[in-house]
Amino acid sequence: MKVLDLEQLVNVRNTYSVGGGAVTASDAGVRLTVGPTAGDGYANAQLDDYHSDGQMRRRSPLRLTVRARFSHEAGSLRGTAGFGFWNDPLGMTGRRRLRLPRATWFFFGGPDTDMPWRHGVKGNGWKAATVDAGGSPLGALVPLLLPGAPVAALAMRSWWVYRRLWPPLERLLGVDEAEVTVNMGEWHDYALEWRHDRVTFAIDGQRVLVTKRAPRGPMGLVIWIDNQYMVATPQGRFAHGVVKVDEQWLELAALELTAPV
């Protein structure tokens, strides 16, 4: 993999920082830092290749390889962080048309986050994950189902109903996830291979998730660390906010973005 500097991040167009977040050179390559923050405002350090016209142009097949480490292990890191591809559905880094979420990435959610979208996988921590709400042939049904979502959420507070109703909705939303158990504070080689019919995630050459729930394009490359939390559960719990963090960072020693053979 290529050793990085700030001028050679492969086709990454934008450095986005807010609330004291910073993207700087480090001895290893590039470091994205947030904090310390008091938890009274949003802080983010991010690299992406979103286009200023609101369009995203990354499509499969693509292979992303990253050598990365974090300042903290999963049990101590706060906020969210990760790297991969997504479509920024709420326009958090610019004005864009609202859309349903679509992502394939290594994603971390701190202890305040709770998004248990894959049955049997907890709602926070370090994960390999995909989602493409509206991406399947039945995806056009998602907007039609939204008016009934509050009733379904109440029903899924019953464990019996949840076990029967949620798995089909997972498929409809293109959700798949697997917990990642490596020490985030140590260097690891992460690989994400996104093809039209599957996505393969590997760490240090060992596969951690292979899924046929491959999101469609287009999406954008994103690498970030911030101090936000998000709650979105099948049982209808929704919340979003920011948390107090000490200084924490995501460091990259290498990154490649290539077409897989």
C-alpha positions as CSV (number, residue, x, y, z in Angstrom):
1,M,0.0,0.0,0.0
2,K,1.1,3.6,-0.6
3,V,2.5,5.7,2.2
4,L,0.4,8.8,2.5
5,D,0.9,12.5,2.8
6,L,-1.7,15.2,2.7
7,E,-1.1,15.9,-1.0
8,Q,-1.4,12.2,-2.1
9,L,-4.6,10.9,-0.5
10,V,-5.9,8.9,-3.5
11,N,-8.5,11.1,-5.2
12,V,-9.7,12.5,-1.9
13,R,-10.9,16.0,-2.7
14,N,-12.0,17.5,0.6
15,T,-10.7,18.0,4.1
16,Y,-13.6,18.8,6.4
17,S,-13.2,19.9,10.0
18,V,-15.5,21.5,12.5
19,G,-15.5,22.2,16.2
20,G,-11.8,22.0,16.6
21,G,-11.3,18.9,14.5
22,A,-8.1,18.8,12.5
23,V,-6.4,16.8,9.7
24,T,-2.7,16.9,10.0
25,A,0.5,15.1,8.8
26,S,2.0,12.7,11.3
27,D,5.1,10.6,11.4
28,A,3.1,7.6,10.1
29,G,1.1,9.5,7.5
30,V,-2.1,11.4,8.3
31,R,-3.9,11.9,11.6
32,L,-7.5,13.0,12.0
33,T,-8.0,14.5,15.5
34,V,-11.0,15.7,17.6
35,G,-11.1,17.0,21.1
36,P,-10.9,17.7,23.8
37,T,-14.5,19.0,23.6
38,A,-17.0,19.9,26.3
39,G,-19.8,18.1,24.6
40,D,-21.6,21.4,23.7
41,G,-21.1,21.3,20.0
42,Y,-20.3,19.0,17.1
43,A,-16.6,18.2,16.3
44,N,-15.4,16.3,13.3
45,A,-12.2,15.6,11.3
46,Q,-12.9,14.1,7.9
47,L,-11.5,13.3,4.5
48,D,-13.9,12.6,1.7
49,D,-14.3,12.9,-2.1
50,Y,-17.8,14.2,-2.2
51,H,-18.3,16.6,-5.1
52,S,-19.3,20.2,-4.6
53,D,-22.2,19.8,-6.9
54,G,-23.8,17.4,-4.5
55,Q,-23.1,14.3,-6.6
56,M,-21.2,11.2,-5.6
57,R,-19.5,9.1,-8.2
58,R,-17.9,6.1,-6.6
59,R,-19.4,2.8,-8.0
60,S,-18.4,-0.8,-7.8
61,P,-16.2,-2.6,-8.4
62,L,-13.8,-0.9,-5.9
63,R,-11.3,-2.2,-3.4
64,L,-10.3,0.1,-0.5
65,T,-7.3,-0.9,1.6
66,V,-6.3,1.1,4.7
67,R,-3.6,0.7,7.3
68,A,-5.0,2.4,10.4
69,R,-5.0,2.7,14.1
70,F,-6.9,4.7,16.7
71,S,-5.9,6.5,19.9
72,H,-8.2,4.3,22.0
73,E,-9.5,0.8,22.1
74,A,-13.2,0.2,21.4
75,G,-14.1,0.4,25.1
76,S,-12.7,3.9,25.5
77,L,-13.3,5.6,22.2
78,R,-16.4,8.0,22.1
79,G,-18.4,9.3,19.2
80,T,-18.3,7.7,15.8
81,A,-15.5,6.9,13.4
82,G,-14.6,4.8,10.4
83,F,-13.8,4.5,6.7
84,G,-15.5,3.3,3.6
85,F,-18.2,4.5,1.3
86,W,-21.5,6.2,1.9
87,N,-24.0,8.7,0.5
88,D,-24.2,11.3,3.3
89,P,-28.0,11.0,3.2
90,L,-28.7,14.0,5.5
91,G,-26.2,16.3,3.9
92,M,-24.1,16.7,7.0
93,T,-21.1,18.1,5.0
94,G,-23.0,20.1,2.4
95,R,-26.4,20.9,1.0
96,R,-27.7,17.8,-0.8
97,R,-31.0,16.3,-1.7
98,L,-32.2,14.1,1.2
99,R,-32.0,10.4,0.4
100,L,-32.3,7.0,2.1
101,P,-29.0,5.8,3.7
102,R,-26.5,3.7,1.7
103,A,-23.1,2.6,3.0
104,T,-20.5,-0.1,3.1
105,W,-17.8,0.6,5.6
106,F,-15.9,-0.2,8.8
107,F,-18.0,1.8,11.3
108,F,-17.5,2.5,15.0
109,G,-20.2,3.7,17.4
110,G,-19.3,4.6,21.0
111,P,-21.2,3.5,24.1
112,D,-23.9,6.2,23.6
113,T,-24.7,5.0,20.1
114,D,-27.3,2.2,19.7
115,M,-28.1,1.1,16.2
116,P,-28.8,-2.7,16.3
117,W,-29.8,-3.1,12.7
118,R,-28.5,-6.7,12.3
119,H,-30.3,-9.3,14.4
120,G,-27.8,-10.7,16.9
121,V,-25.2,-7.9,16.5
122,K,-25.0,-5.2,19.2
123,G,-25.9,-1.6,18.3
124,N,-22.4,-0.1,19.0
125,G,-18.8,-0.9,18.9
126,W,-16.4,-1.7,15.9
127,K,-18.2,-3.3,12.9
128,A,-18.0,-4.2,9.3
129,A,-21.4,-3.1,8.0
130,T,-23.5,-2.5,4.9
131,V,-26.9,-0.8,4.4
132,D,-28.9,0.2,1.3
133,A,-32.4,1.3,2.3
134,G,-34.3,1.3,-1.0
135,G,-31.6,-0.5,-2.9
136,S,-33.2,-3.9,-3.4
137,P,-35.9,-4.6,-6.0
138,L,-38.4,-4.2,-3.1
139,G,-36.7,-1.0,-2.0
140,A,-39.3,1.2,-3.6
141,L,-41.6,-0.1,-0.9
142,V,-39.6,1.6,1.9
143,P,-41.2,5.1,1.5
144,L,-44.6,3.4,1.4
145,L,-44.0,1.6,4.6
146,L,-42.9,4.7,6.6
147,P,-46.4,5.7,7.7
148,G,-46.8,2.3,9.4
149,A,-43.3,2.4,11.0
150,P,-44.5,3.7,14.5
151,V,-47.0,0.9,14.8
152,A,-44.4,-1.7,13.7
153,A,-41.9,-0.2,16.2
154,L,-44.3,-0.6,19.0
155,A,-45.1,-4.1,18.0
156,M,-41.4,-5.0,17.9
157,R,-41.1,-4.3,21.6
158,S,-42.4,-7.8,21.9
159,W,-39.4,-10.1,21.5
160,W,-41.6,-12.7,19.7
161,V,-42.7,-10.1,17.1
162,Y,-39.2,-8.6,16.7
163,R,-37.7,-12.0,15.9
164,R,-40.2,-12.6,13.1
165,L,-40.7,-9.1,11.7
166,W,-37.2,-7.6,11.8
167,P,-35.2,-10.2,9.7
168,P,-37.4,-9.6,6.5
169,L,-36.9,-5.8,7.1
170,E,-33.2,-6.3,7.3
171,R,-33.2,-7.8,3.8
172,L,-35.4,-5.0,2.5
173,L,-33.0,-2.4,3.9
174,G,-29.9,-4.2,2.6
175,V,-28.5,-4.5,6.1
176,D,-25.6,-6.8,7.1
177,E,-23.1,-6.4,9.9
178,A,-20.4,-8.3,11.8
179,E,-18.6,-7.3,15.0
180,V,-14.9,-6.6,14.6
181,T,-12.9,-7.8,17.6
182,V,-9.3,-6.5,16.8
183,N,-7.7,-3.9,19.1
184,M,-8.5,-0.6,17.5
185,G,-5.4,1.0,19.2
186,E,-3.0,-1.2,17.2
187,W,-2.1,-1.0,13.5
188,H,-4.2,-3.2,11.3
189,D,-4.6,-3.6,7.5
190,Y,-8.3,-3.2,6.7
191,A,-9.6,-4.2,3.3
192,L,-13.1,-3.6,1.8
193,E,-13.9,-5.1,-1.6
194,W,-17.2,-3.8,-3.0
195,R,-18.6,-5.6,-6.0
196,H,-22.0,-5.4,-7.6
197,D,-23.1,-8.7,-6.1
198,R,-21.2,-8.9,-2.8
199,V,-19.0,-7.1,-0.3
200,T,-16.0,-8.7,1.4
201,F,-14.4,-7.2,4.5
202,A,-11.0,-8.4,5.8
203,I,-8.5,-7.4,8.5
204,D,-4.9,-8.5,8.3
205,G,-5.8,-10.8,5.5
206,Q,-8.6,-12.6,7.5
207,R,-12.2,-12.2,6.3
208,V,-14.6,-10.9,8.9
209,L,-17.7,-10.5,6.7
210,V,-18.8,-11.6,3.2
211,T,-22.2,-10.5,2.3
212,K,-24.4,-10.5,-0.9
213,R,-26.1,-7.3,0.4
214,A,-24.0,-5.1,-1.7
215,P,-25.1,-1.4,-1.9
216,R,-25.7,0.2,-5.3
217,G,-23.7,3.3,-6.2
218,P,-23.1,6.0,-6.3
219,M,-21.4,6.8,-3.0
220,G,-18.4,8.7,-1.8
221,L,-15.3,7.7,0.0
222,V,-15.3,8.9,3.6
223,I,-12.8,8.7,6.5
224,W,-13.7,10.4,9.7
225,I,-13.8,10.7,13.5
226,D,-16.3,12.8,15.4
227,N,-18.0,13.3,18.8
228,Q,-21.6,12.5,17.9
229,Y,-23.9,9.6,18.9
230,M,-26.9,8.2,17.2
231,V,-29.8,6.0,18.4
232,A,-32.1,4.2,15.9
233,T,-33.6,0.9,17.0
234,P,-36.3,-1.3,15.5
235,Q,-38.3,-0.7,18.7
236,G,-38.7,3.0,17.8
237,R,-36.0,4.7,19.9
238,F,-34.4,7.6,18.1
239,A,-31.9,10.1,19.4
240,H,-28.9,12.1,18.2
241,G,-26.5,14.4,19.9
242,V,-22.9,15.0,20.9
243,V,-20.7,13.8,23.7
244,K,-17.7,15.2,25.7
245,V,-14.4,13.7,24.5
246,D,-10.8,13.9,25.4
247,E,-8.4,14.2,22.6
248,Q,-8.8,11.2,20.3
249,W,-7.7,10.4,16.8
250,L,-7.6,8.1,13.8
251,E,-4.2,7.7,12.1
252,L,-3.6,6.4,8.6
253,A,-0.3,5.0,7.4
254,A,-1.4,3.9,4.0
255,L,-4.4,3.9,1.7
256,E,-5.2,2.5,-1.7
257,L,-8.3,2.7,-3.8
258,T,-8.2,0.3,-6.8
259,A,-10.4,-1.7,-9.1
260,P,-10.3,-5.4,-7.9
261,V,-9.1,-8.1,-10.4
